[in-house]
Amino acid sequence: MVVVRAGSEPPQFKALFPWWGEWEEVPTDQPGPVSVPEELKKFLQTEYTLQELQMRPVPVGCDPLRLEQYLSPSEFTAMFAMTKKDFLNHQPWKQRKLKIQYGLFLTSLLS
């Protein structure tokens, strides 16, 4: 089994649909077919580096409201000088302030 993204369908696939049409809105620069296990790894990953979490768009499968929770325990403690459990005990405004400081707060979610 493979995952095929819109815009990168192989000719053998398109031939199965006689009414197939190309759409201008669909990007055609998608990677070719990807194995299902390889694609699933993206959704099952539980830890990311700070640099990966600061990238936009955020990594596939990450909850954009809880990006800090995807840091490894050691990196989290080094950054915030507290454990994840202690962080969750802080008031929401304090959590937000700390996340903004490290680029882990998506301001686009406010609008």
DSSP file (Angstrom, degrees, kcal/mol; ACC not computed):
  #  RESIDUE AA STRUCTURE BP1 BP2  ACC     N-H-->O    O-->H-N    N-H-->O    O-->H-N    TCO  KAPPA ALPHA  PHI   PSI    X-CA   Y-CA   Z-CA
    1    1 A M              0   0    0      0, 0.0    35,-1.1     0, 0.0     2,-0.3   0.000 360.0 360.0 360.0 146.2    0.0    0.0    0.0
    2    2 A V  E     -A   35   0A   0     33,-0.2     2,-0.5    34,-0.1    33,-0.2  -0.954 360.0-123.0-137.6 158.2    1.1    3.5   -0.7
    3    3 A V  E     -A   34   0A   0     31,-4.0    31,-2.4    -2,-0.3     2,-0.5  -0.901  25.2-167.1-100.9 127.5   -0.2    7.0    0.0
    4    4 A V        -     0   0    0     -2,-0.5     2,-0.2    29,-0.2     5,-0.1  -0.973  10.2-146.1-118.3 124.2   -0.7    9.2   -3.1
    5    5 A R    >   -     0   0    0     -2,-0.5     3,-2.3    26,-0.5    25,-0.1  -0.548  33.0 -86.7 -88.7 153.5   -1.2   12.9   -2.6
    6    6 A A  T 3  S+     0   0    0      1,-0.3    24,-0.2    -2,-0.2    -1,-0.1  -0.326 116.2  26.0 -55.8 132.3   -3.4   15.1   -4.7
    7    7 A G  T 3  S+     0   0    0     21,-0.1    -1,-0.3    22,-0.1    23,-0.1   0.270 111.0  71.3  95.5 -10.2   -1.5   16.3   -7.7
    8    8 A S    <   +     0   0    0     -3,-2.3    -2,-0.1    21,-0.1    -3,-0.1   0.060  60.4 144.1-124.1  25.8    1.0   13.5   -7.8
    9    9 A E        -     0   0    0     -5,-0.1    23,-0.0    23,-0.1    -3,-0.0  -0.450  50.3-122.2 -66.7 132.6   -1.3   10.7   -9.0
   10   10 A P    >>  -     0   0    0      0, 0.0     4,-2.0     0, 0.0     3,-0.9  -0.386  22.3-110.8 -73.4 155.7    0.6    8.3  -11.3
   11   11 A P  H 3> S+     0   0    0      0, 0.0     4,-2.2     0, 0.0     5,-0.1   0.837 117.5  60.2 -55.4 -35.0   -0.7    7.7  -14.8
   12   12 A Q  H 34 S+     0   0    0      1,-0.2     4,-0.4     2,-0.2    -3,-0.0   0.874 107.8  45.4 -62.3 -35.9   -1.8    4.1  -13.9
   13   13 A F  H X4 S+     0   0    0     -3,-0.9     3,-1.4     1,-0.2     4,-0.3   0.929 111.5  50.6 -71.4 -46.5   -4.1    5.5  -11.2
   14   14 A K  H >< S+     0   0    0     -4,-2.0     3,-1.8     1,-0.3     6,-0.3   0.835 100.8  64.7 -61.3 -32.8   -5.5    8.2  -13.5
   15   15 A A  T 3< S+     0   0    0     -4,-2.2    -1,-0.3     1,-0.3    -2,-0.2   0.727  90.3  66.5 -64.8 -20.8   -6.3    5.6  -16.2
   16   16 A L  T <  S+     0   0    0     -3,-1.4    -1,-0.3    -4,-0.4    -2,-0.2   0.634  99.2  55.8 -72.9 -12.9   -8.8    4.0  -13.8
   17   17 A F    X   -     0   0    0     -3,-1.8     3,-2.2    -4,-0.3    -1,-0.2  -0.872  64.6-170.3-125.2  96.8  -11.0    7.1  -14.0
   18   18 A P  T 3  S+     0   0    0      0, 0.0    -1,-0.1     0, 0.0    -2,-0.1   0.762  89.1  54.4 -60.2 -24.8  -12.0    8.0  -17.6
   19   19 A W  T 3  S+     0   0    0      2,-0.1    -5,-0.0    -5,-0.0    -2,-0.0   0.278  79.1 142.4 -91.1  10.8  -13.5   11.3  -16.4
   20   20 A W    <   -     0   0    0     -3,-2.2     2,-0.3    -6,-0.3    -6,-0.0  -0.246  26.4-178.0 -57.1 134.9  -10.2   12.3  -14.7
   21   21 A G        -     0   0    0      2,-0.0     2,-0.3     0, 0.0    -2,-0.1  -0.979  26.5-118.9-134.6 149.4   -9.4   16.0  -15.0
   22   22 A E        -     0   0    0     -2,-0.3     2,-0.4     2,-0.0     0, 0.0  -0.683  25.4-148.0 -86.0 140.4   -6.5   18.1  -13.8
   23   23 A W    >   -     0   0    0     -2,-0.3     3,-0.7     1,-0.1    -2,-0.0  -0.921   9.8-148.9-111.4 132.9   -7.3   20.9  -11.4
   24   24 A E  T 3  S+     0   0    0     -2,-0.4    -1,-0.1     1,-0.2     4,-0.1   0.818  96.7  59.9 -67.6 -30.2   -5.4   24.2  -11.3
   25   25 A E  T 3  S+     0   0    0      2,-0.1    -1,-0.2     0, 0.0     0, 0.0   0.680  86.9  87.8 -73.8 -17.5   -5.9   24.6   -7.6
   26   26 A V  S <  S-     0   0    0     -3,-0.7     2,-0.1     1,-0.0    -3,-0.1  -0.714  82.9-124.2 -88.3 123.6   -4.2   21.3   -6.7
   27   27 A P        -     0   0    0      0, 0.0     3,-0.3     0, 0.0    -2,-0.1  -0.387  16.2-162.6 -65.7 141.9   -0.4   21.7   -6.3
   28   28 A T  S    S+     0   0    0      1,-0.2   -21,-0.1    -4,-0.1    -2,-0.0   0.312  74.2  83.1-106.4   6.8    1.6   19.3   -8.5
   29   29 A D        +     0   0    0      2,-0.0    -1,-0.2     3,-0.0   -21,-0.1   0.164  61.4 127.2 -97.1  19.5    4.9   19.6   -6.6
   30   30 A Q        -     0   0    0     -3,-0.3   -23,-0.0   -24,-0.2     0, 0.0  -0.400  69.1 -98.5 -71.2 151.2    3.8   16.9   -4.0
   31   31 A P        -     0   0    0      0, 0.0   -26,-0.5     0, 0.0     3,-0.1  -0.310  44.6-101.9 -66.3 157.3    6.2   14.0   -3.5
   32   32 A G        -     0   0    0      1,-0.2   -27,-0.1   -28,-0.1   -29,-0.1   0.162  69.2 -37.0 -64.7-169.4    5.4   10.8   -5.3
   33   33 A P        -     0   0    0      0, 0.0     2,-0.4     0, 0.0   -29,-0.2  -0.229  62.2-159.4 -56.3 139.8    3.8    7.8   -3.7
   34   34 A V  E     -A    3   0A   0    -31,-2.4   -31,-4.0    -3,-0.1     5,-0.0  -0.950  23.4-105.8-122.9 141.0    4.9    7.2   -0.1
   35   35 A S  E  >  -A    2   0A   0     -2,-0.4     4,-2.1   -33,-0.2   -33,-0.2  -0.336  27.3-122.6 -65.6 148.7    4.6    3.9    1.8
   36   36 A V  H  > S+     0   0    0    -35,-1.1     4,-2.8     1,-0.2     5,-0.2   0.920 111.0  51.7 -59.9 -47.0    1.9    3.8    4.4
   37   37 A P  H  > S+     0   0    0      0, 0.0     4,-1.6     0, 0.0    -1,-0.2   0.900 109.9  50.6 -58.4 -38.1    4.3    2.9    7.3
   38   38 A E  H  > S+     0   0    0      1,-0.2     4,-0.6     2,-0.2    -2,-0.2   0.905 112.7  46.0 -64.7 -40.9    6.5    5.9    6.3
   39   39 A E  H >X S+     0   0    0     -4,-2.1     3,-0.9     1,-0.2     4,-0.6   0.886 109.3  54.8 -69.2 -39.7    3.5    8.2    6.3
   40   40 A L  H >X S+     0   0    0     -4,-2.8     4,-1.4     1,-0.2     3,-0.9   0.821  94.3  69.1 -64.5 -31.4    2.2    6.9    9.6
   41   41 A K  H 3X S+     0   0    0     -4,-1.6     4,-1.0     1,-0.3    -1,-0.2   0.851  93.2  59.4 -55.6 -34.5    5.5    7.6   11.3
   42   42 A K  H << S+     0   0    0     -3,-0.9    -1,-0.3    -4,-0.6    -2,-0.2   0.854 109.6  41.7 -63.1 -35.0    4.7   11.3   10.9
   43   43 A F  H << S+     0   0    0     -3,-0.9    -1,-0.2    -4,-0.6    -2,-0.2   0.670 114.4  51.0 -87.2 -18.1    1.5   10.9   13.0
   44   44 A L  H  < S+     0   0    0     -4,-1.4    -2,-0.2    -3,-0.1     2,-0.2   0.525  78.0 113.6 -98.5  -7.4    3.0    8.7   15.6
   45   45 A Q     <  -     0   0    0     -4,-1.0     3,-0.1    -5,-0.2    -3,-0.0  -0.466  40.1-177.8 -67.5 133.2    6.1   10.7   16.5
   46   46 A T        +     0   0    0     -2,-0.2     2,-0.4     1,-0.1    -1,-0.1   0.590  59.5  52.2-110.9 -14.5    5.7   12.0   20.1
   47   47 A E        +     0   0    0     25,-0.0     2,-0.3     0, 0.0    24,-0.2  -0.978  55.8 172.6-129.7 140.6    8.9   14.1   20.5
   48   48 A Y        -     0   0    0     22,-2.8    24,-0.4    -2,-0.4     2,-0.1  -0.929  33.3-107.4-135.6 159.0   10.3   17.0   18.5
   49   49 A T     >  -     0   0    0     -2,-0.3     4,-1.9    22,-0.1     5,-0.2  -0.417  35.9-108.0 -79.5 164.5   13.2   19.4   18.9
   50   50 A L  H  > S+     0   0    0      1,-0.2     4,-1.5     2,-0.2     5,-0.2   0.909 120.9  54.7 -58.5 -42.2   12.5   23.0   19.7
   51   51 A Q  H  > S+     0   0    0      1,-0.2     4,-0.6     2,-0.2    -1,-0.2   0.897 107.5  49.3 -61.0 -40.9   13.6   24.0   16.1
   52   52 A E  H >4 S+     0   0    0      1,-0.2     3,-0.7     2,-0.2    -1,-0.2   0.882 111.6  49.1 -65.6 -37.6   11.1   21.5   14.6
   53   53 A L  H 3< S+     0   0    0     -4,-1.9    -1,-0.2     1,-0.2    -2,-0.2   0.713 106.1  57.0 -76.4 -20.0    8.3   22.9   16.8
   54   54 A Q  H 3< S+     0   0    0     -4,-1.5    -1,-0.2    -5,-0.2    -2,-0.2   0.602  87.2 100.5 -84.5 -11.2    9.1   26.5   15.9
   55   55 A M  S << S-     0   0    0     -3,-0.7    -3,-0.0    -4,-0.6     0, 0.0  -0.413  77.1-106.7 -73.2 149.7    8.7   25.7   12.1
   56   56 A R  S    S+     0   0    0      2,-0.1     2,-0.2    -2,-0.1    -2,-0.1  -0.995 104.0  39.2-124.8 129.4    5.5   26.8   10.4
   57   57 A P  S    S-     0   0    0      0, 0.0     3,-0.1     0, 0.0    -2,-0.1   0.533 104.0-121.0 -70.3 160.0    3.4   24.9    9.5
   58   58 A V        -     0   0    0     -2,-0.2     3,-0.1     1,-0.1    -5,-0.1  -0.246  43.3 -74.4 -66.6 160.0    3.8   22.8   12.7
   59   59 A P    >   -     0   0    0      0, 0.0     3,-1.9     0, 0.0    -1,-0.1  -0.197  62.6 -87.7 -56.4 147.5    4.8   19.1   12.3
   60   60 A V  T 3  S+     0   0    0      1,-0.3     3,-0.1    -3,-0.1     0, 0.0  -0.297 112.7  18.6 -58.1 133.1    2.0   16.8   11.0
   61   61 A G  T 3  S+     0   0    0      1,-0.3     2,-0.3    -3,-0.1    -1,-0.3   0.365  91.6 129.8  88.7  -5.3   -0.1   15.4   13.8
   62   62 A C    <   -     0   0    0     -3,-1.9    -1,-0.3    -4,-0.1     5,-0.1  -0.634  62.1-124.7 -85.1 139.9    1.0   18.0   16.5
   63   63 A D    >   -     0   0    0     -2,-0.3     3,-1.9     3,-0.2     7,-0.1  -0.748  18.0-151.3 -78.4 113.0   -1.7   19.8   18.5
   64   64 A P  T 3  S+     0   0    0      0, 0.0     3,-0.5     0, 0.0    42,-0.4   0.680  93.4  57.5 -65.2 -15.5   -0.8   23.5   17.8
   65   65 A L  T 3  S+     0   0    0      1,-0.2     3,-0.1    40,-0.1    -2,-0.0   0.595 113.9  37.1 -86.9 -10.4   -2.2   24.5   21.2
   66   66 A R    X   +     0   0    0     -3,-1.9     3,-1.6     1,-0.1     4,-0.3  -0.136  67.7 138.2-132.1  38.1    0.2   22.2   23.1
   67   67 A L  G >   +     0   0    0     -3,-0.5     3,-1.9    37,-0.4     4,-0.2   0.837  68.6  63.8 -56.8 -35.6    3.4   22.3   21.2
   68   68 A E  G >  S+     0   0    0      1,-0.3     3,-1.3    36,-0.3    -1,-0.3   0.781  91.2  66.1 -61.5 -26.0    5.5   22.5   24.4
   69   69 A Q  G <  S+     0   0    0     -3,-1.6    -1,-0.3     1,-0.2    -2,-0.2   0.622  91.0  64.1 -73.1 -11.5    4.3   19.0   25.3
   70   70 A Y  G <  S+     0   0    0     -3,-1.9   -22,-2.8    -4,-0.3    -1,-0.2   0.477  80.1 102.1 -89.9  -3.6    6.1   17.5   22.3
   71   71 A L  S <  S-     0   0    0     -3,-1.3   -22,-0.1    -4,-0.2    -3,-0.0  -0.490  85.5-102.3 -74.2 150.1    9.6   18.5   23.7
   72   72 A S     >  -     0   0    0    -24,-0.4     4,-2.9    -2,-0.1     5,-0.2  -0.381  34.4-110.6 -65.7 153.7   11.6   15.7   25.3
   73   73 A P  H  > S+     0   0    0      0, 0.0     4,-2.4     0, 0.0     5,-0.2   0.881 118.5  49.2 -55.4 -39.1   11.5   15.9   29.1
   74   74 A S  H  > S+     0   0    0      2,-0.2     4,-2.2     1,-0.2     5,-0.1   0.917 113.4  44.8 -69.4 -41.5   15.2   16.9   29.3
   75   75 A E  H  > S+     0   0    0      2,-0.2     4,-2.1     1,-0.2     5,-0.2   0.894 113.1  52.2 -68.2 -38.2   14.8   19.7   26.7
   76   76 A F  H  X S+     0   0    0     -4,-2.9     4,-2.9     2,-0.2     5,-0.4   0.946 111.8  45.4 -60.5 -49.2   11.6   20.9   28.3
   77   77 A T  H  X S+     0   0    0     -4,-2.4     4,-1.6    -5,-0.2    -2,-0.2   0.880 111.8  52.2 -64.1 -39.1   13.2   21.1   31.7
   78   78 A A  H  < S+     0   0    0     -4,-2.2    -1,-0.2    -5,-0.2    -2,-0.2   0.880 117.2  39.0 -64.3 -37.7   16.3   22.9   30.3
   79   79 A M  H  < S+     0   0    0     -4,-2.1    -2,-0.2    -5,-0.1    -3,-0.2   0.959 128.7  26.8 -76.8 -53.9   14.1   25.5   28.6
   80   80 A F  H  < S-     0   0    0     -4,-2.9    -3,-0.2     2,-0.3    -2,-0.2   0.519  93.8-130.4 -93.5  -6.2   11.4   26.2   31.1
   81   81 A A  S  < S+     0   0    0     -4,-1.6     2,-0.3    -5,-0.4    -4,-0.2   0.853  81.2  72.8  57.0  37.1   13.3   25.2   34.3
   82   82 A M  S    S-     0   0    0     -6,-0.3    -2,-0.3    -5,-0.2    -1,-0.2  -0.965  86.8 -94.2-164.2 166.0   10.5   23.0   35.4
   83   83 A T     >  -     0   0    0     -2,-0.3     4,-2.3     1,-0.1     5,-0.1  -0.369  38.9-107.7 -82.0 168.1    8.9   19.7   34.6
   84   84 A K  H  > S+     0   0    0      1,-0.2     4,-2.1     2,-0.2     5,-0.1   0.888 121.8  53.6 -62.0 -38.3    5.9   19.3   32.2
   85   85 A K  H  > S+     0   0    0      2,-0.2     4,-0.9     1,-0.2    -1,-0.2   0.924 109.1  47.6 -62.8 -44.8    3.7   18.6   35.2
   86   86 A D  H >> S+     0   0    0      1,-0.2     3,-0.7     2,-0.2     4,-0.5   0.898 109.3  54.8 -62.5 -40.2    4.8   21.8   37.0
   87   87 A F  H >< S+     0   0    0     -4,-2.3     3,-1.5     1,-0.2    -1,-0.2   0.916 104.7  53.0 -58.9 -44.2    4.2   23.8   33.8
   88   88 A L  H 3< S+     0   0    0     -4,-2.1    -1,-0.2     1,-0.3    -2,-0.2   0.716 101.3  61.6 -66.7 -20.3    0.6   22.5   33.6
   89   89 A N  H << S+     0   0    0     -4,-0.9    -1,-0.3    -3,-0.7    -2,-0.2   0.607  87.2  95.3 -80.9 -11.8    0.0   23.7   37.2
   90   90 A H  S << S-     0   0    0     -3,-1.5    -3,-0.0    -4,-0.5     5,-0.0  -0.373  90.6 -91.7 -74.4 157.9    0.7   27.3   36.2
   91   91 A Q    >>  -     0   0    0      1,-0.1     4,-2.1    -2,-0.1     3,-0.6  -0.359  38.1-112.1 -63.8 149.0   -2.0   29.7   35.2
   92   92 A P  H 3> S+     0   0    0      0, 0.0     4,-2.6     0, 0.0     5,-0.2   0.854 117.1  54.9 -53.6 -38.7   -2.9   29.8   31.5
   93   93 A W  H 3> S+     0   0    0      1,-0.2     4,-2.1     2,-0.2     5,-0.1   0.876 108.8  48.0 -65.1 -35.7   -1.6   33.4   31.1
   94   94 A K  H <> S+     0   0    0     -3,-0.6     4,-2.1     2,-0.2    -1,-0.2   0.896 111.5  49.8 -71.2 -40.2    1.8   32.3   32.6
   95   95 A Q  H  X S+     0   0    0     -4,-2.1     4,-2.6     2,-0.2    -2,-0.2   0.933 111.2  49.8 -59.9 -46.6    2.0   29.3   30.3
   96   96 A R  H  X S+     0   0    0     -4,-2.6     4,-2.6     1,-0.2    -2,-0.2   0.910 108.7  52.3 -60.0 -44.2    1.1   31.5   27.3
   97   97 A K  H  X S+     0   0    0     -4,-2.1     4,-1.9     1,-0.2    -1,-0.2   0.911 111.9  45.8 -60.3 -43.7    3.9   34.0   28.2
   98   98 A L  H  X S+     0   0    0     -4,-2.1     4,-1.2     2,-0.2    -1,-0.2   0.895 112.4  50.4 -66.6 -40.5    6.5   31.2   28.4
   99   99 A K  H  <>S+     0   0    0     -4,-2.6     5,-3.2     1,-0.2     6,-0.6   0.892 109.5  50.9 -66.2 -38.4    5.4   29.7   25.1
  100  100 A I  H ><5S+     0   0    0     -4,-2.6     3,-1.4     4,-0.2    -1,-0.2   0.909 104.3  58.9 -63.1 -41.4    5.6   33.0   23.4
  101  101 A Q  H 3<5S+     0   0    0     -4,-1.9    -1,-0.2     1,-0.3    -2,-0.2   0.826 114.0  36.8 -56.8 -34.3    9.1   33.5   24.8
  102  102 A Y  T 3<5S-     0   0    0     -4,-1.2    -1,-0.3    -3,-0.3    -2,-0.2   0.244 116.1-107.4-106.6  12.0   10.2   30.3   23.0
  103  103 A G  T < 5S+     0   0    0     -3,-1.4    -3,-0.2    -4,-0.3    -2,-0.1   0.806  85.7 119.6  71.4  28.9    8.2   30.6   19.8
  104  104 A L      < +     0   0    0     -5,-3.2     2,-0.5    -6,-0.2   -37,-0.4   0.198  49.9  86.7-109.9  14.5    5.7   27.8   20.8
  105  105 A F        -     0   0    0     -6,-0.6     2,-1.0    -5,-0.1   -40,-0.1  -0.967  69.4-144.0-118.3 122.4    2.6   30.0   20.7
  106  106 A L    >   -     0   0    0     -2,-0.5     3,-1.7   -42,-0.4     4,-0.2  -0.730  11.6-171.2 -88.5 103.1    0.8   30.4   17.5
  107  107 A T  G >  S+     0   0    0     -2,-1.0     3,-1.6     1,-0.3     4,-0.5   0.736  80.6  73.1 -65.7 -21.2   -0.6   34.0   17.5
  108  108 A S  G 3  S+     0   0    0      1,-0.3     3,-0.5     2,-0.2    -1,-0.3   0.705  85.7  66.4 -66.1 -17.7   -2.6   33.2   14.3
  109  109 A L  G <  S+     0   0    0     -3,-1.7    -1,-0.3     1,-0.2    -2,-0.2   0.668  91.3  63.5 -75.6 -15.9   -4.9   31.1   16.5
  110  110 A L    <         0   0    0     -3,-1.6    -1,-0.2    -4,-0.2    -2,-0.2   0.758 360.0 360.0 -78.9 -24.5   -6.1   34.2   18.3
  111  111 A S              0   0    0     -3,-0.5    -1,-0.2    -4,-0.5    -2,-0.2   0.464 360.0 360.0 -91.0 360.0   -7.6   35.8   15.2
